[in-house]
Amino acid sequence: MVLKAHAGPVEILRGIDLEVKAGQTVGLVGPSGSGKSSLLMLMGGLERATGGRVVALGQDLGQLDEDGLARFRRGKLGVVFQNFHLIPTMTALENVAVPLEIAGERDAFARAEAELRGMGLGHRLDHYPAQLSGGEQQRVALARAAAPRPAILLADEPTGNLDAANGAAVMDLLFGLRDRFGATLVMVTHAPELAARCDRVVRLGDGRIVGEGLA
């Protein structure tokens, strides 16, 4: 993968050959700048590869235009980011329900409420992100990712902005979602204790896969 910057092309990932089996949990680890988040974004069709192929659920993502990628992600892919990415002018309930509604789900608000209650946020449905703690915001983001019942869950440092207690709670919820839906989970993390919970750990360095397992 090559990123065009003002100073010229910058190669981020090269020589990557990675296959993830359905239902597997994979932790992506490595130093900052090693390409973990870029690889995760490629897996979800959120970034485009400049070479090679990215195939997810039998679909070659490189063959899809932006609309096709949006349709692929809808209902099949859930993404959780370190910085939550909630819409500040929407309540917790709206943040979860509106994407479902856009996707054509008739029971969008009922499903969103059920997911939020499952995250222990039944008392926060009408609160805006600014009124929620970091841990609560991340649980809203998890509910949003889980509500479409995705086949693939991608998580980019989901506990990076949380304290230890909230981070542990969020990870328990994330692994619980994996178990509920039998989803494939790929997670970027710097925390060895979280990586150790994965079925498989892939180590990256300087844009390449340099090994598997915790070092």
DRENDO-1510 file (C-alpha; in Angstrom, 1 decimal, always signed):
<recs>
REC; n; res; u; v; w
REC; 1; MET; +0.0; +0.0; +0.0 .
REC; 2; VAL; +1.4; +3.4; -1.0 .
REC; 3; LEU; +0.2; +6.7; +0.4 .
REC; 4; LYS; +0.8; +9.9; -1.6 .
REC; 5; ALA; +2.1; +12.6; +0.7 .
REC; 6; HIS; +3.4; +16.1; -0.1 .
REC; 7; ALA; +7.0; +14.8; +0.0 .
REC; 8; GLY; +6.1; +12.0; -2.4 .
REC; 9; PRO; +4.8; +8.4; -2.2 .
REC; 10; VAL; +5.2; +6.7; +1.1 .
REC; 11; GLU; +5.0; +2.9; +1.2 .
REC; 12; ILE; +3.0; +1.8; +4.3 .
REC; 13; LEU; +2.5; -1.9; +3.8 .
REC; 14; ARG; +4.4; -4.3; +1.6 .
REC; 15; GLY; +4.6; -8.1; +1.1 .
REC; 16; ILE; +1.6; -8.7; +3.3 .
REC; 17; ASP; +0.1; -12.2; +3.0 .
REC; 18; LEU; -2.5; -12.9; +5.7 .
REC; 19; GLU; -5.5; -15.2; +5.8 .
REC; 20; VAL; -8.0; -15.0; +8.6 .
REC; 21; LYS; -10.4; -17.9; +9.0 .
REC; 22; ALA; -14.1; -17.3; +9.7 .
REC; 23; GLY; -14.8; -17.0; +13.5 .
REC; 24; GLN; -11.1; -16.5; +14.3 .
REC; 25; THR; -9.9; -13.8; +16.7 .
REC; 26; VAL; -6.7; -12.1; +15.6 .
REC; 27; GLY; -4.7; -9.5; +17.4 .
REC; 28; LEU; -2.5; -7.2; +15.4 .
REC; 29; VAL; +0.5; -6.0; +17.4 .
REC; 30; GLY; +3.7; -4.0; +16.8 .
REC; 31; PRO; +5.3; -0.6; +17.4 .
REC; 32; SER; +3.6; +2.6; +16.4 .
REC; 33; GLY; +3.9; +3.2; +12.7 .
REC; 34; SER; +4.3; -0.5; +11.8 .
REC; 35; GLY; +1.1; -0.5; +9.7 .
REC; 36; LYS; -1.4; -2.1; +12.0 .
REC; 37; SER; -4.2; +0.4; +11.6 .
REC; 38; SER; -3.6; +0.7; +7.8 .
REC; 39; LEU; -3.9; -3.1; +7.5 .
REC; 40; LEU; -7.1; -3.1; +9.5 .
REC; 41; MET; -8.6; -0.3; +7.3 .
REC; 42; LEU; -7.7; -2.3; +4.2 .
REC; 43; MET; -9.5; -5.3; +5.6 .
REC; 44; GLY; -12.6; -3.3; +6.0 .
REC; 45; GLY; -12.5; -1.6; +2.7 .
REC; 46; LEU; -12.0; +1.8; +4.5 .
REC; 47; GLU; -8.8; +2.3; +2.6 .
REC; 48; ARG; -7.8; +1.0; -0.9 .
REC; 49; ALA; -4.8; -1.1; -1.6 .
REC; 50; THR; -2.5; +0.2; -4.4 .
REC; 51; GLY; -1.4; -3.4; -5.2 .
REC; 52; GLY; -2.4; -7.0; -4.5 .
REC; 53; ARG; -5.9; -8.1; -3.5 .
REC; 54; VAL; -8.1; -7.8; -0.4 .
REC; 55; VAL; -10.8; -10.5; -0.3 .
REC; 56; ALA; -13.4; -10.5; +2.5 .
REC; 57; LEU; -16.3; -12.9; +2.7 .
REC; 58; GLY; -15.5; -14.0; -0.8 .
REC; 59; GLN; -15.7; -10.5; -2.2 .
REC; 60; ASP; -12.7; -8.9; -3.9 .
REC; 61; LEU; -12.9; -5.4; -2.4 .
REC; 62; GLY; -10.7; -3.9; -5.1 .
REC; 63; GLN; -13.4; -4.6; -7.6 .
REC; 64; LEU; -15.9; -2.4; -5.8 .
REC; 65; ASP; -16.6; +1.3; -6.3 .
REC; 66; GLU; -17.3; +3.5; -3.3 .
REC; 67; ASP; -21.0; +2.7; -3.4 .
REC; 68; GLY; -20.2; -1.0; -3.6 .
REC; 69; LEU; -17.9; -0.8; -0.7 .
REC; 70; ALA; -20.6; +0.9; +1.4 .
REC; 71; ARG; -23.1; -1.8; +0.5 .
REC; 72; PHE; -20.5; -4.5; +1.4 .
REC; 73; ARG; -19.8; -2.9; +4.8 .
REC; 74; ARG; -23.5; -2.4; +5.6 .
REC; 75; GLY; -24.6; -5.2; +7.8 .
REC; 76; LYS; -21.5; -7.3; +7.3 .
REC; 77; LEU; -18.9; -5.3; +9.0 .
REC; 78; GLY; -18.7; -3.6; +12.4 .
REC; 79; VAL; -15.9; -1.2; +13.2 .
REC; 80; VAL; -14.8; +0.2; +16.6 .
REC; 81; PHE; -12.3; +3.0; +16.7 .
REC; 82; GLN; -10.1; +4.3; +19.5 .
REC; 83; ASN; -11.8; +7.8; +19.4 .
REC; 84; PHE; -15.4; +6.5; +19.3 .
REC; 85; HIS; -16.4; +8.5; +16.2 .
REC; 86; LEU; -19.9; +9.2; +17.6 .
REC; 87; ILE; -22.0; +12.0; +16.1 .
REC; 88; PRO; -22.1; +14.7; +18.8 .
REC; 89; THR; -25.5; +16.1; +17.9 .
REC; 90; MET; -27.2; +12.7; +18.2 .
REC; 91; THR; -28.2; +10.9; +21.4 .
REC; 92; ALA; -26.8; +7.5; +22.2 .
REC; 93; LEU; -29.9; +5.9; +20.8 .
REC; 94; GLU; -29.8; +7.9; +17.6 .
REC; 95; ASN; -26.1; +7.1; +17.1 .
REC; 96; VAL; -26.9; +3.4; +17.1 .
REC; 97; ALA; -30.3; +3.6; +15.4 .
REC; 98; VAL; -29.7; +6.0; +12.5 .
REC; 99; PRO; -27.2; +3.8; +10.6 .
REC; 100; LEU; -29.6; +0.9; +10.9 .
REC; 101; GLU; -32.4; +3.1; +9.6 .
REC; 102; ILE; -30.3; +4.2; +6.7 .
REC; 103; ALA; -29.7; +0.6; +5.9 .
REC; 104; GLY; -33.4; +0.0; +5.7 .
REC; 105; GLU; -34.0; -1.8; +9.1 .
REC; 106; ARG; -37.6; -1.3; +10.1 .
REC; 107; ASP; -37.0; -2.0; +13.8 .
REC; 108; ALA; -33.9; +0.3; +13.9 .
REC; 109; PHE; -34.8; +2.1; +17.2 .
REC; 110; ALA; -36.0; -1.0; +18.9 .
REC; 111; ARG; -32.9; -2.9; +18.0 .
REC; 112; ALA; -30.6; +0.0; +19.0 .
REC; 113; GLU; -32.3; +0.3; +22.4 .
REC; 114; ALA; -31.9; -3.5; +23.0 .
REC; 115; GLU; -28.2; -3.3; +22.1 .
REC; 116; LEU; -27.6; -0.3; +24.4 .
REC; 117; ARG; -29.4; -1.9; +27.2 .
REC; 118; GLY; -27.2; -5.0; +26.7 .
REC; 119; MET; -24.2; -2.7; +27.1 .
REC; 120; GLY; -25.6; -1.4; +30.4 .
REC; 121; LEU; -26.7; +1.9; +29.0 .
REC; 122; GLY; -30.5; +1.7; +29.3 .
REC; 123; HIS; -30.3; +4.8; +31.5 .
REC; 124; ARG; -28.3; +6.8; +28.9 .
REC; 125; LEU; -30.4; +6.4; +25.8 .
REC; 126; ASP; -31.2; +10.1; +25.5 .
REC; 127; HIS; -27.8; +11.4; +26.5 .
REC; 128; TYR; -25.5; +13.0; +24.0 .
REC; 129; PRO; -21.8; +11.9; +23.7 .
REC; 130; ALA; -20.6; +15.0; +25.6 .
REC; 131; GLN; -22.7; +13.8; +28.5 .
REC; 132; LEU; -21.1; +10.4; +28.6 .
REC; 133; SER; -17.9; +9.1; +30.0 .
REC; 134; GLY; -15.2; +7.7; +27.8 .
REC; 135; GLY; -16.2; +4.2; +28.7 .
REC; 136; GLU; -19.8; +4.9; +28.0 .
REC; 137; GLN; -19.0; +6.4; +24.7 .
REC; 138; GLN; -17.0; +3.3; +23.7 .
REC; 139; ARG; -20.0; +1.1; +24.7 .
REC; 140; VAL; -22.2; +3.2; +22.5 .
REC; 141; ALA; -19.7; +2.6; +19.7 .
REC; 142; LEU; -19.7; -1.1; +20.4 .
REC; 143; ALA; -23.5; -1.2; +20.3 .
REC; 144; ARG; -23.5; +0.6; +16.9 .
REC; 145; ALA; -21.0; -1.9; +15.6 .
REC; 146; ALA; -22.9; -4.9; +16.9 .
REC; 147; ALA; -26.5; -3.8; +16.0 .
REC; 148; PRO; -26.3; -5.0; +12.3 .
REC; 149; ARG; -25.2; -8.5; +13.5 .
REC; 150; PRO; -21.9; -8.3; +11.5 .
REC; 151; ALA; -19.9; -11.2; +10.2 .
REC; 152; ILE; -16.7; -9.3; +10.8 .
REC; 153; LEU; -15.7; -7.0; +13.7 .
REC; 154; LEU; -12.7; -4.7; +13.4 .
REC; 155; ALA; -11.4; -2.9; +16.4 .
REC; 156; ASP; -8.6; -0.3; +16.3 .
REC; 157; GLU; -7.1; +0.2; +19.8 .
REC; 158; PRO; -10.6; +0.0; +21.3 .
REC; 159; THR; -9.3; +0.6; +24.9 .
REC; 160; GLY; -6.6; +3.1; +24.0 .
REC; 161; ASN; -8.5; +6.1; +25.5 .
REC; 162; LEU; -9.9; +4.3; +28.5 .
REC; 163; ASP; -8.6; +3.6; +32.0 .
REC; 164; ALA; -7.8; +0.1; +33.1 .
REC; 165; ALA; -11.3; -0.7; +34.6 .
REC; 166; ASN; -13.2; +0.7; +31.6 .
REC; 167; GLY; -10.8; -0.9; +29.2 .
REC; 168; ALA; -11.3; -4.4; +30.7 .
REC; 169; ALA; -15.1; -3.9; +30.7 .
REC; 170; VAL; -15.1; -2.9; +27.0 .
REC; 171; MET; -13.0; -5.8; +26.0 .
REC; 172; ASP; -15.2; -8.2; +27.9 .
REC; 173; LEU; -18.2; -6.8; +25.9 .
REC; 174; LEU; -16.3; -7.0; +22.6 .
REC; 175; PHE; -15.4; -10.6; +23.1 .
REC; 176; GLY; -18.9; -11.2; +24.2 .
REC; 177; LEU; -20.2; -9.8; +20.9 .
REC; 178; ARG; -17.8; -12.1; +19.1 .
REC; 179; ASP; -19.3; -15.1; +20.9 .
REC; 180; ARG; -22.9; -14.0; +20.4 .
REC; 181; PHE; -22.6; -13.7; +16.6 .
REC; 182; GLY; -19.7; -16.1; +15.9 .
REC; 183; ALA; -18.1; -13.1; +14.2 .
REC; 184; THR; -14.5; -12.9; +13.0 .
REC; 185; LEU; -12.7; -10.3; +15.2 .
REC; 186; VAL; -9.5; -8.5; +14.2 .
REC; 187; MET; -8.1; -6.1; +16.7 .
REC; 188; VAL; -5.2; -3.7; +16.8 .
REC; 189; THR; -3.8; -3.4; +20.3 .
REC; 190; HIS; -0.7; -2.4; +22.2 .
REC; 191; ALA; -1.8; -4.3; +25.3 .
REC; 192; PRO; -0.2; -7.7; +25.6 .
REC; 193; GLU; -3.0; -8.9; +28.0 .
REC; 194; LEU; -5.6; -8.2; +25.3 .
REC; 195; ALA; -3.6; -9.8; +22.5 .
REC; 196; ALA; -3.2; -12.9; +24.7 .
REC; 197; ARG; -7.0; -13.3; +24.6 .
REC; 198; CYS; -6.9; -13.7; +20.9 .
REC; 199; ASP; -6.8; -17.1; +19.0 .
REC; 200; ARG; -3.8; -15.7; +17.0 .
REC; 201; VAL; -1.4; -12.8; +17.3 .
REC; 202; VAL; +0.2; -11.3; +14.2 .
REC; 203; ARG; +3.2; -9.0; +14.7 .
REC; 204; LEU; +4.0; -6.2; +12.3 .
REC; 205; GLY; +7.1; -4.2; +11.9 .
REC; 206; ASP; +8.0; -1.6; +9.3 .
REC; 207; GLY; +5.0; -2.4; +7.1 .
REC; 208; ARG; +5.5; -6.2; +7.1 .
REC; 209; ILE; +4.4; -9.2; +9.0 .
REC; 210; VAL; +7.4; -10.2; +11.1 .
REC; 211; GLY; +6.0; -13.1; +13.0 .
REC; 212; GLU; +3.2; -14.6; +15.0 .
REC; 213; GLY; +2.6; -15.0; +18.7 .
REC; 214; LEU; +3.6; -12.6; +21.5 .
REC; 215; ALA; +7.3; -11.8; +21.4 .
</recs>
